[in-house]
Amino acid sequence: MRPASPLGRPDKKEFWHGSAQALAQAGRHAICVDLRGHGESGHAADGRYDLDAYIQDLRAILASLPSRAVVVGAGLGAIIALAAVGESAPHLVSGLALVDINIWFEEGVLERLHAALLERTMGAQLPEQIADAVSAAHPGEPAPGVKRLLASFDQRGDGRLAWRGDPKALEGSDLFVQQDRLSEAASRIAAAVVLMRGALNATISNQDLQRLQALIPGAELAEIEGAGHFLAAEREDLFDAVLLDFLERHTPLRPLEYIGGSEPRVLRDALGCFATGVTIITTLSETGEPIGLTANSFTSVSLDETIGLLREAVALGHRTVNIPAFPQAADGVSTSAKVGTIQMAQGAALSGDPSSSKAYWHPEFEPLWAEIQNLDVTVTFHLGGRMARFGDKDNFLADLVMTKVAMAEPVAMAIYGNLFGRFPKMRWAIIESGVGWIPWMAEYMDRTWEKQRFWTESKLANPPSYYMDHNIYGSFINDRMGFLNCNLPGGRNVMWSSDFPHSETTFPNSLSVIARDTVGVAEEDVRRIVGGTAAKLFKI
């Protein structure tokens, strides 16, 4: 975005075209736009050129894009981007590059710059008069090329130039007197940010940018030598290099690589097959130390060995244990849900043996549940109720549906078997199962239990939905019904997840998908689903 600037340059979007071409050559997609009342954008019918009007425009543009954008803004455009992302649009961007930005201006400086702006935009001017006005406003700084400087002017028959924008856009604005609001917005930005300044810029000092950097969590600072107020034009080569480096580090074009292997499947194999545990870094502590959520997946069929591994894992700081959906077969690898194209160990780790005569609510497993409850460990199941026939074009899509809803079986067996009545503090989470169907399951189980509990000699002290709300959690990747049903019985413990990049994940558009799927959902419910419930469940 290249709009007019508070520092006296009502530029047109063509000012960015050189950098846009460099981005395109690097495999990126760049969109250059004019602000309302500037360049080729229409004049505001309601005459509004206040900060909120600009924010609404930017949000509308970002929401129309197929994926999250990195917004590049200078001067006024940078301030608008900062306010929009800090206040209301964090899910619409993956980064910000803010050029020549300052949110603390002295009144005298603003008056001088505004006077210079009016001098070169009001009335008909000769090209040299416009160039002289720019030089007078920024003495001692390099001037941009005349062609770019004059891009937002139309030439009349007498050779004089007239500014193309709406004069009302240059009138007094509330934008630069909202320092407290902008400071608060800066402190709430969660995206990657780089702040750029020309080293010769006499209006915005390095101290100004360092002050802003301290407000924005994790912000980077880049100072371009030999550039002044018109940084992107004066040293376009260096500007493009800094911008491309920022993009490659924060929104890489190539797929992410995982420690321990370059193939993304490695992560899934590790989580599904190995008993050594995997640490997933989720955030940083106040001291900058990484905080990891660790999980162990046990394939052992020996209960004593499993409990021993569990104790070792907890001693190492692990907080969850992932187990098969059904008890393991005697040989530790066989499963009645065999799928030829899946590694046998992974299938066994996820499914166990669905046809086994054993069930987790049987007395022989009680030592395991007692230890899990005592150690305050969360039990997770990564699907496994039904395995998809990978590579089978005729059945794969239908199988995917069943991999989700088939998780109702192990959950229903545990609830009807009164497992949570005996271990009321134990927590089970069915991961990646989808959750929109869970409230239906809770209601159906209640109705069935009410009608059938006497002849089946049910031991439940409460309806099944009680245990769904107190002991069962579920996660989903892409499930609008999960958001809409989040306050129904069975739907209160649902969690959004991103998973690693593969065919089911919403990466790299997760935030925009969340925004789409949460339309009409209360903000407190969204916060609970996308982070709050998981933080509580895993104690992070």
N, C-alpha and C positions, 0 to 999 in steps of 0.2 A: 504494500500500500504506500503510495507516495502522494500525500495530500499537501495542503498549504501548511506552513509552519508558523509557530508563534514567534519565531526569530526572524520573520520578515521575508519569506519566499513563497509566494502563492504558486507553486510549481504544478505542472501538468504531469500526468502519469508517464509521458514519454521520458521524463527524467530518469526513470528506472530501466528503460529498454536495454541499455548496454548490459546491466547486471542480469536482466531477465534472459538475455541471449546466452550469457555465460552459464546460468543455471540450466538452461535447456541443453547446452552442449555437454553438461555433466550428467544428463539423464533426469533432470528435475522438470517439474511442470510449474511455470510461474504465471501468475495473473496480476496485471497492473490495473489499478482502479483509481478514479478520481473521487474525492469527497463530494458530498452534496454541495452544490453551488460553486464548484471548482471545475476547470477544464471542460470535459464533455459531459459531466454529470449535470442533470437538470437543476434548476433553481428550486429551493424548497417552497412548495406552495403555501405552507403555513408560516414561512419566514423564520423557521426554527434553525438555529445554528449553535445550539447549546450542547454541552457535553453529553447529556442523555440522548439527544437526537442522533449524534454521531455514533454512540454506542449501539443504539438500535440498528443503525445501518450496517455496522460491522458484524453484529450478531446475525443479521439476515443473510449476509454474504457467506459467512462461515457455515451456517446451518444448511446452506444449499449445496455445499461441496460434498463429494462422495467419501472423503476421508478428512481427518484432522489436518489442518494446515499449520505451517510456521508463518507467523505474521511478521513482516518486515515493515517497520514504520519509522519515519523521521519527523522530528519536531512535533507538530500537532498530531500527526498520525501516530507517533510513538506514544504520546500521552493518551490518546483514545484507546489504543491497543492495551496499554497498561491498565486503564480503568475498566475496560470491558472484561479482560481476563481475570483481573483481581476481584471484581465484584460479581460477575454473573455468567461468565462463559468459559470456565476452566476446562470443560469437557469438549470444547470445540477446537482447541489448538494443541499442538505438540511442542510448540516452542515460540519464543519471541526474540526478534533481533531489533533492539531499540536504538536508533541512531540520533545523536545530537539531542538527547532528551534531558530536560531538567524540570522539576516540579516546584522549585523554590526560586521565584524571581522577585527582585526588588522592583518597587513601583516605578522608580525613575528609569530603569532599564527597559521595562515594558513600554513606557510612554515613548522613549526614544526609538525603539524598534518599530512600534506601531506607526509612528509618524513617518519613518522611512518607508514602511510598507505602503502607506497611502500615497506617498509621493510618487512611487513608481507604478502604481496601479490605477490611480484615479485620473481620468482625462486621457487625452491622446498624447503620446510621447514619441520621441525619436529613439531609436535603438541605443545611441550613445548616452542619452539621458537616463535610461533604465540602468545601463551598466554603471554609470556614475553614481546613481542612487544606491546600488548594491555596495559599491566600494566605500561610499561614505558611511554606510551602516556598519560595515565590518572592516575598519581600517587595519592595514597590516596583514590581512588574510588574503590568500589566493582567491581569484574570482573564477567562477565556472565558465565553461565555454559559452559564447554568446548564443549559439544555436539552441542549446538546452535551456538557457536562461529565458529565451524569448518564446519557448514552445507554447506557453499558455497565453500568448497575445495574438490577436488578429491584426493584420496589416490593412490599413485603409488605403484609399486611392491616392492620398497625398503623401504616402510613405510613412505616416505616423502609425503607432501601434496602440491598440486598445485591449485592456485585459478582458479575457473571455468570461470570467466568473461573475457571480452575483455580488454587487457591492455590499449587500447586507451581511454577507459572510465575513466581511472585514470590519464590521462595526464592533463595538464593545461586546465582549463575551464573558461569561461566568467561568470559563475554563481555567484561567490562570490565577484565580483567587480561591480555588478549592484545594489548597495545599493539604489540609487535614484529610480530606476525602481521598486524595490521590496517595497520600502516605499510607493510609489504611489499606487501600487497594493494592499497593505495592507489596505490603507485608503479607498479603493473602495469596500471592501468585504461587502456584504449585508447579508450573511448567518450567522447562529449561529456558534460561534467559541469557543473552549476551548484550551488554551495553557497549556501544561504540561511540568514539569521539575522535575528531580530528585534533591532533596535538597542538595546532595553531589556532584553535577556536578560542577567541578572546571572551566570548560571552558565557560559555559553559566551561567551567574549570574542571580539572582532574579531581579536585576535592568535591565538587558537586556530584560527579559520577560515583566516587567512592562512597559518599553519603547515601546515594540511592542504592548502590550495590549492597550496603549493609542492611538495607530494609528488605531486599528481595532474597529469599532463601536460595542459596546456591548460585546466585547470579555470577556470571563471568564479566570481565572488563577487558576491552581491547582498545588501545589508543593507536591511531594511524598517523605515522610520521608524515610531515609534509602536507597535511590536509588541514583545512580550517572549517568554516561553517558549512561548506558544500562538500562534505566528506565523500559521498558516493560518486560525485562527478570529478572531484579534484584528483583523487587517487583510486579510481575505479578498480584497478588491478589488485591493489592491496585489500580494498573493501570486499571484492568478490572472493579473494582467498580466505579471508577471515570468516565470511558467511558460509562458504562451502565446507570449511573445516568444522564449523559449528554444526552444520546439518549432518555431516557424515558421522560425527560423534554422538549425536542425539536422535537422529532419524535416519539411520543407515539404509542405503538402497539394498545392500546385500543381506541375506538372512542372518539372524543372530547365531553365534556359535556358543556351545555349552562347554564348560570346563569338564574335561574327561572325555571329550569326543566332539567332532565337528558335525556329526549327524544328529539333528534334533530328536530322532527316535531314541537316542541314548538316554535322554532324561526319562522318557516313559518306561524304557526297559529297567532303568535303575529303580524307579519308584515301584514297579510292579513285580520285580523278580528277586531283588537282593535283600539279604537280612542285615546288611551293613549300615543301612540308613542313608538318607540323602538330606542335606541341609539346603533350604531355599531361603536366600536372603530377602527379607520383606521390607526392611526399613533400617534407619540408622538411629542409634541412641543419642541422647543429648551430648555425649562426648564424642560422637562421630563413629562409634563402634558399630559394625553391622549386627543386626538382630536377625537370627534365623529361626524359621519354623522347621523343626526336624521331624522326620517320619521314618519309621522302620516298617518293613514289610517282611513278615515271617512266613516261610514255606515249610517249616518243620511240622511233622505230625506228632512229635513227642510233646505232650503237655508240659512236662518238667523242663524240657529244653526251651520251649517257648517262654515259659515264665522266667527262666534264667536269662534269656536274651532280653526280655522285657526289662528286667531289673538293671541289666547292664546299659541298656539304651537310656533309661531314665537317669542313671548316674552320669551319663554323658550329656544330659540336657535335652534329650528327646521328649517331645510332648504328645505325640500321637503314635498309634500302632495301626498299621493297615493289615487287615486279614481278609481271607477269601470270603465270598458271599455265603458259602456253605462249608461245613467241616471238610478238612482235607482227606483225600483217599489214603489208604494204608501205605502205599508206596511213595506218597508225597508229590507225585506228578500226574497220575491218571485223573481224568475227568470225563464225565459223561457228556460234557459240552465240547468235545474235541473239535478243533478247527485246523485243518491241515496246514494252512498258510500262516498260522500263528505259532510262535515258539511255544513248545509244550510247557516250559517252566512258567512263562507268563500267563498262559491260560489257566494253569493250576493255581498260580498265585492270586489271580482275580476271582476265579469261580470256585475252587475247591471241587467237591463232587456233589452236584445237585441231586443225584439219585441215591446218595448215601442214606443209610438207615439212622445215622446219627443226626442230631440237631443241637444247635448252640444252647437251647434252653434245657437240655438234658443235664442231670446231676453231675455227670463226669466232667463237665466244663466249669463247674462252679468255682474250683480253685483259681482258674484264670480270671473269671469275672471279679472275684473277691480281690485279687491282686491288682487288677486294673482300677477298680474303685478305690482301693487303698492308696495307690500311687497317683490317683487323680489324672489318669491318662485318657485321652479321647480315642475311641475306636473309629476307624474309617474303613469304608468299603469303596473301592474304585470300580464301580459297576460289578460285573461278574455273575449277575443273575441269569444272564443269557449272553453267549458269545456271538458276535457277528461273523458271518462267513466272508471274510475278507477276500477280495478277488473274484467273488461270485456275483456277476452282474445281475443275475436274475433274482437273487435273494438279499443282497447286501442292504438295500435301502429299507426294506421291511424289517430286516434284522436289527437295524439301528434303532427303530422304534422300540422293539422289544428289549434291547439292552437297557433302555431307560426304565420302562414300567415294570420289567421283570424284577426290579429291586424291591417291589412290594412284597414279594414272597418271603425273603429272609427277615424283613422287618415285621411282617404280620406273624410269622412263626415265633419270633422273639416276644412280641407283645402278648399274643394269645397264650404263649407258654409261661406267662407271668415272670419273665426274666427281669423286667424292670420293677416289678413288685418286690422281688427279692434283693435287687441291687438298684435302689431308687436314685442313686447319685451317678450312675453310669451314663455316659453319653455316646451315642452312635451317630455317625454322619455318613450318609450315602453321597458319594462325591461324583459329580458330573452326571447324575441320574436325571436331571430335569426335576422340576418341582411343581409345575402347574397341576399335575394329576394328584398330588399328595392330599390336598384338602378333600377331594372326592373320596380318596381311600379312607381318610379318617371318618368321614360321615358314613360311608358304607360299612366300615367295621363296627361302628356304634350300632347301626340299625341291625346288622347281622347278630351281634353279640346280645342285644336286647331280646331277640326272638329265639336264639339258640343256646343261651348260656346255661340253662338249667339242665337240659338233657346231656350237654357236653361236660357238665360239672366244672364250669369255668372257675378258676381261682382268682380272677381279677377283682380287685376291690374298687376299681374305677372303670369308667368306659374307656375303650381303646384310645379315643382321641386325647384323653388326659395324658397318656404316655407319649403320644405323638408330640404334644406340646412341651412336655417336660424332659424327654430323653432322646428324641429323634431330630436330627438336623439333615438338611439336604442342600446340595449346591447345584447350580445350573450355569450354563454359558450364555444361552440365548433363549429366553423364556419369558415373554411378556405376561403370560398367565400367572407366572410365579410372582411378578410384581403386583398384579391386580388382586391376587388371592392371599396377599401376605398377612391379612388380619383375620382370616378364617381359621377354624381349628385345623391343626396340621400344617398350616402355612406360615406359622409365626416364626419358625426357626430356619428360614431359607437364606441362602447366601449366594451372591454372584461370584463367579470365578472366571479368570481369563484363560487359564491353561497355557501350555506352550504352543508356539506356532505350528498348527497342523490343520487338517481340513475342517474340523469342527469349531475351532477357535474363532473369535471375532478380531483377533490381531490383524492389522494394526489399527483397527477402527473401533476398539472396545468402548471408548468414551462416547463416541457419537451413537453407537448402538444403544448404550445405556440411556442416553438422552432421548432417543426415539422410543424405547420401550417403557420409559417411566412417565410418559405424558399422562397427566391426570392423577399421578401418584403423589401423595404428600411427601414433602422434602424429608421429614424425619423418618419416614418409612424407607425412602431411598438410601439415606445414610446408614440406616440399620442394615439393610440388605447388602449394600456394596462394601461394607467394612465393619460396622459395629458388631454384628452377630458373630462374625468370624473372630474378631479380636477377643470377644468374651469367651467363645468356645475354646480357642487355643491359648487363651491367657497371654496375649501379646499386646 
